[in-house]
Amino acid sequence: MKELARYGLSVGDLLDVVGAALGGEMVTTTVEGRERYGVTVRYPRELRGDPQQIARKVLIPTMDGAQIPLGQLAKAAVAKQVSFPQRLFCGLERPV
């Protein structure tokens, strides 16, 4: 958190960049006839699977225009994937 504060960044700023870089972000839409397709960009698969590459190559923009490698702000590591339920059940609702 101290490193983020030093550059005027929040955890949300960091997560936005990492999410776009690794998970992808739709940047435009292409039209082919009557059909529209979203165009998503993200880092190549080779980079996304290597924590050391992620730490060096994912650049976090700061408020003053500098770009700081992710590894200077946070630790990049591979974690076991967490599974989330597709529906949340609350109150009296029962699983289907």
Residue pairs with C-beta under 8 A, 6 or more apart in sequence:
1 11
3 72
3 73
3 74
4 10
4 11
4 13
4 14
4 73
7 60
7 62
7 63
7 66
7 68
7 73
8 62
8 63
8 64
9 60
9 62
9 63
9 73
13 60
14 60
14 70
14 73
14 74
17 58
17 59
17 60
17 61
17 70
18 58
18 70
19 25
20 42
21 42
21 43
21 54
21 58
22 42
22 43
22 48
22 54
22 58
23 42
24 40
24 41
24 42
25 40
25 41
25 42
26 38
26 39
26 40
27 39
27 40
27 41
28 38
28 39
29 36
29 37
29 38
29 39
30 36
30 37
30 39
31 37
42 48
43 54
43 57
43 58
46 53
47 53
47 54
47 57
48 54
49 78
51 76
51 77
51 78
52 76
54 70
54 71
54 76
55 69
55 70
55 71
55 75
55 76
56 69
56 70
56 71
57 69
58 69
58 70
58 76
59 67
59 68
59 69
59 70
60 67
60 68
60 69
60 70
60 73
61 67
62 68
70 76
87 95
89 95
